[in-house]
Amino acid sequence: MHHTFHKSLGAYVPEHVTPATMSSVKLKTAVDAANLTEMWDMILTLDYHVSNVNELPHERRDEFLNVMSLLLQAFDR
């Protein structure tokens, strides 16, 4: 006989509604503090073809912030 234990996970909220990354202002501050500002600007300009993160559509902005968050974690070690 199988005994099943179900733990309630609560209501599902898609990540695009509550993204895992911090706000762009906080992330930019952390990037600047880690001396990665040139990388931020280069990726934004070359890969996303904009000069300001606020010029990106919502999905692309979240993608960029996720990329920068990962890079910040990698370089912050």
Steps between C-alpha positions, in 0.01 A plus 500: 500500500637842404481786739512831323606820662401817317642826614307806397718726290253782496373675192724481195634839395689507167853639519421777252251638752751492785847479346781351703742782427531815702386832361706658226603787729627268776671273249667795326626625837644157577656480153659843545634400844659189345664710226298328227344815355686466170369144463145620572529770232669270247242221530213749492640673190635206300251227584181698562565804276386759755684742722265484800340196662166684515488505120459121495162328485402331827606146400833612356566717807442200729730291280774763516465539876522123545817490289656784696397344830674176403812686388505697824481177700780346292733798534413565864650168618 
